[in-house]
Amino acid sequence: MREIVLDTETTGLSVENGHRIVEIGCIELNDQILTSNRFHCYLNPQRRVSEEAFKVHGYSDDFLSDKKKFDEIADDFIKFIGDKKLIIHNAQFDLSHLNNELKIIGKKPILKDQVIDTLDIAREKFPGSQISLDALCKRYRIDNSKRKLHTALIDCELLSKVYVNLIDQKEPKLNFIEKKNEIKNNGNLEVSFCKKIIQPTAKELKEHQNFIKKIT
């Protein structure tokens, strides 16, 4: 199952006040494992960055002035996310800004049912506790020392680790099937459970033998 961890940075908090996106970061997960597929861009928001937002991400008006506008990267972005589930922390914020940008250029919005909000998962799992990205990194002992300022790709990398912990998948799933064995012991019936052994295919055995030959 392929999913996209997504984060944005903006000129300010509110779409209603005309704020725009200045950075989009996306990284792909395949069965909760990071792949090499990424999408990242800085954007010219065509308006000034608020002082509060600058303190968060550090992207100045001068830095953003020569970057592409959203309409220039929109098709690539839409193609990258496709219909995959989007993993976002505090999705209401990012989704409102992304859909505002899409609306401006006449594109279809991203629907809520495409999104998994890790903030909602954390709120349900740890009621009454702090559930910011930094707080969750601390809870799960994830190193966030690189997060001096909020940047989309670093936040995506941290969120991918938090997400895997939140859904209790610290390691990739293995498709083992439990098999019940019934054993008679001195007339008494004992029931034990074991994991089904998955045998390698003939092709896999041959490849393994070729590999052994190469290293011996």
VEXGU-409984 format. One record per residue (C-alpha): residue number from 1; x, y, z. Coordinates in nm, 3 decimals. Layout:
<rs>
R   kolpa        c1        c2        c3
R     NUM         X         Y         Z
...
</rs>
This chain:
<rs>
R   kolpa        c1        c2        c3
R       1     0.000     0.000     0.000
R       2     0.145     0.332    -0.108
R       3     0.083     0.647     0.095
R       4     0.212     1.005     0.078
R       5     0.335     1.194     0.384
R       6     0.269     1.561     0.313
R       7     0.352     1.896     0.471
R       8     0.326     2.260     0.365
R       9     0.464     2.592     0.483
R      10     0.270     2.914     0.423
R      11     0.284     3.291     0.443
R      12     0.049     3.284     0.742
R      13    -0.228     3.095     0.913
R      14    -0.551     3.192     0.742
R      15    -0.667     3.138     0.385
R      16    -0.944     3.390     0.456
R      17    -0.674     3.654     0.505
R      18    -0.519     3.572     0.169
R      19    -0.227     3.363     0.287
R      20    -0.059     3.130     0.039
R      21     0.170     2.827     0.028
R      22     0.548     2.881     0.010
R      23     0.667     2.519     0.031
R      24     0.528     2.171    -0.037
R      25     0.703     1.853     0.069
R      26     0.589     1.497     0.000
R      27     0.756     1.161     0.061
R      28     0.617     0.822    -0.035
R      29     0.568     0.523     0.192
R      30     0.520     0.171     0.061
R      31     0.377    -0.055     0.333
R      32     0.498     0.202     0.591
R      33     0.855     0.197     0.451
R      34     1.011     0.508     0.297
R      35     1.074     0.492    -0.077
R      36     1.299     0.719    -0.281
R      37     0.999     0.896    -0.439
R      38     0.972     1.256    -0.325
R      39     0.811     1.578    -0.437
R      40     0.943     1.911    -0.311
R      41     0.922     2.271    -0.420
R      42     0.946     2.626    -0.290
R      43     0.681     2.862    -0.423
R      44     0.646     3.231    -0.494
R      45     0.326     3.314    -0.300
R      46     0.280     3.647    -0.478
R      47     0.236     3.821    -0.144
R      48     0.449     3.904     0.158
R      49     0.538     3.647     0.423
R      50     0.399     3.744     0.763
R      51     0.644     3.808     1.044
R      52     0.499     3.519     1.245
R      53     0.538     3.274     0.955
R      54     0.894     3.388     0.889
R      55     0.982     3.302     1.248
R      56     0.846     2.951     1.191
R      57     1.012     2.858     0.859
R      58     1.262     3.135     0.782
R      59     1.169     3.181     0.414
R      60     1.203     3.548     0.324
R      61     1.023     3.739     0.051
R      62     1.356     3.779    -0.129
R      63     1.428     3.404    -0.117
R      64     1.085     3.318    -0.257
R      65     1.071     3.590    -0.523
R      66     1.230     3.384    -0.804
R      67     1.055     3.055    -0.724
R      68     0.781     2.897    -0.937
R      69     0.418     2.984    -0.881
R      70     0.171     2.716    -0.777
R      71     0.006     2.694    -1.119
R      72     0.345     2.599    -1.268
R      73     0.386     2.292    -1.044
R      74     0.021     2.198    -0.991
R      75     0.002     1.923    -1.254
R      76     0.321     1.756    -1.129
R      77     0.194     1.774    -0.772
R      78    -0.146     1.628    -0.859
R      79     0.018     1.349    -1.058
R      80     0.253     1.267    -0.769
R      81    -0.016     1.231    -0.504
R      82    -0.267     1.064    -0.735
R      83    -0.535     0.885    -0.536
R      84    -0.296     0.768    -0.264
R      85    -0.380     0.828     0.100
R      86    -0.223     1.150     0.232
R      87    -0.068     1.140     0.579
R      88    -0.083     1.490     0.731
R      89    -0.043     1.625     1.083
R      90    -0.322     1.876     1.148
R      91    -0.469     1.813     0.805
R      92    -0.729     2.089     0.831
R      93    -0.455     2.350     0.798
R      94    -0.268     2.200     0.503
R      95    -0.583     2.091     0.323
R      96    -0.741     2.436     0.345
R      97    -0.432     2.596     0.190
R      98    -0.386     2.329    -0.078
R      99    -0.751     2.344    -0.181
R     100    -0.737     2.722    -0.189
R     101    -0.444     2.704    -0.432
R     102    -0.625     2.444    -0.642
R     103    -0.942     2.654    -0.644
R     104    -0.753     2.963    -0.764
R     105    -0.638     2.778    -1.077
R     106    -0.964     2.591    -1.135
R     107    -0.853     2.245    -1.023
R     108    -1.053     1.990    -0.825
R     109    -1.005     1.994    -0.446
R     110    -0.845     1.718    -0.242
R     111    -1.123     1.535    -0.059
R     112    -1.111     1.470     0.314
R     113    -1.158     1.096     0.268
R     114    -0.819     1.084     0.094
R     115    -0.649     1.212     0.410
R     116    -0.531     1.043     0.730
R     117    -0.479     1.304     1.002
R     118    -0.214     1.192     1.251
R     119    -0.332     1.465     1.487
R     120    -0.668     1.288     1.516
R     121    -0.497     0.951     1.572
R     122    -0.274     1.101     1.843
R     123    -0.567     1.280     2.009
R     124    -0.759     0.954     2.035
R     125    -0.456     0.755     2.148
R     126    -0.324     1.005     2.403
R     127    -0.620     1.209     2.532
R     128    -0.514     1.512     2.734
R     129    -0.148     1.484     2.629
R     130     0.055     1.715     2.406
R     131     0.031     1.591     2.049
R     132     0.238     1.836     1.846
R     133     0.490     1.680     1.607
R     134     0.774     1.767     1.847
R     135     0.584     1.619     2.143
R     136     0.520     1.295     1.954
R     137     0.884     1.275     1.847
R     138     0.981     1.303     2.213
R     139     0.727     1.038     2.314
R     140     0.858     0.792     2.057
R     141     1.225     0.890     2.104
R     142     1.259     1.010     1.745
R     143     1.558     1.239     1.687
R     144     1.422     1.578     1.576
R     145     1.743     1.775     1.636
R     146     1.752     1.880     1.266
R     147     1.422     2.062     1.312
R     148     1.562     2.404     1.398
R     149     1.295     2.563     1.180
R     150     0.987     2.410     1.020
R     151     1.076     2.281     0.674
R     152     0.841     2.061     0.474
R     153     1.072     1.770     0.394
R     154     1.222     1.740     0.742
R     155     0.873     1.752     0.890
R     156     0.762     1.481     0.646
R     157     1.051     1.255     0.746
R     158     0.971     1.301     1.115
R     159     0.600     1.252     1.056
R     160     0.660     0.928     0.866
R     161     0.832     0.785     1.175
R     162     0.564     0.917     1.409
R     163     0.291     0.772     1.186
R     164     0.444     0.423     1.188
R     165     0.459     0.436     1.569
R     166     0.106     0.572     1.602
R     167    -0.039     0.283     1.407
R     168     0.179     0.035     1.597
R     169     0.377    -0.076     1.294
R     170     0.736    -0.029     1.411
R     171     0.839    -0.305     1.172
R     172     0.694    -0.406     0.833
R     173     0.412    -0.656     0.850
R     174     0.497    -1.018     0.768
R     175     0.218    -1.225     0.622
R     176     0.233    -1.511     0.873
R     177    -0.075    -1.722     0.931
R     178    -0.137    -1.898     1.260
R     179    -0.180    -2.274     1.237
R     180    -0.340    -2.474     1.515
R     181    -0.181    -2.805     1.612
R     182    -0.361    -3.057     1.830
R     183    -0.130    -3.293     2.020
R     184    -0.231    -3.582     2.239
R     185    -0.021    -3.611     2.555
R     186    -0.097    -3.907     2.784
R     187    -0.453    -3.908     2.666
R     188    -0.496    -3.532     2.718
R     189    -0.558    -3.301     2.425
R     190    -0.314    -3.009     2.405
R     191    -0.353    -2.723     2.160
R     192    -0.052    -2.525     2.042
R     193    -0.012    -2.252     1.786
R     194     0.274    -2.199     1.543
R     195     0.344    -1.972     1.251
R     196     0.296    -2.111     0.904
R     197     0.634    -2.160     0.734
R     198     0.647    -2.000     0.392
R     199     0.875    -2.207     0.167
R     200     1.096    -2.035    -0.094
R     201     1.009    -2.085    -0.458
R     202     1.235    -2.277    -0.697
R     203     1.341    -1.948    -0.853
R     204     1.433    -1.800    -0.514
R     205     1.635    -2.114    -0.425
R     206     1.826    -2.094    -0.754
R     207     1.901    -1.722    -0.703
R     208     2.019    -1.798    -0.351
R     209     2.253    -2.073    -0.478
R     210     2.398    -1.836    -0.742
R     211     2.452    -1.573    -0.474
R     212     2.637    -1.824    -0.251
R     213     2.863    -1.920    -0.541
R     214     2.957    -1.556    -0.596
R     215     3.064    -1.495    -0.235
R     216     3.247    -1.826    -0.180
</rs>
